[in-house]
Amino acid sequence: MCESTVKVHVRRIMKKLKAKNRTEVAVKSTKILGLELRDAARGLPESEAVP
């Protein structure tokens, strides 16, 4: 995979998460994944998960 391809993907992720830099992407994605893992551990289906 080329460096330019990675940069394009990172920019798209940043745009979707409305992040200003890669650090914000890391923080926001950790929060998102943390909520999903927490809800899954509680046995909640995605439709009942807490946003």
N, C-alpha and C positions, 0 to 999 in steps of 0.2 A: 504494500500500500504506500502510495506516495505521500510525502509531507503535505502537499497541496490538498489532497483528498481529505486528510485528517483535519486540516484547517477549515475546510468547507463544512465538514460534519460538526466540528466544535462550534463554529459560528451559528449553524442552524439550531443546535441545542441551546446556545446562549439566547437566541432570539425567542425560542419557544418558552424558555424559563424566565424571560425578561431579565436576564442577568447582564451586568455590565462587564464582568470579567470571569475568568475561569475559577477564581476562588468563590465567587457567588454561585456558580454552577455547582461546585462541590458542596457548599452549605445547603443550597436548596434541594439538591438531589438526595442528600443524606436525610433531610427532613422528610421528603416525600417517601423515600424508601423506608425510613423508620416508621412512619405512620402505616404504610402498607404491611410491614412485617408485624407491627403491633396488632393491627386488626386481624391479620391472618392467624396470629397466635391465639387470639380470643375466639377464633372460629367464626368471625363475621364475614358474610359474603360481601363482595365489592359494593353491592347496591346499598348495604347498610353501614358501610364504613364511614367513619367520622372524617370530614374534609380537613 
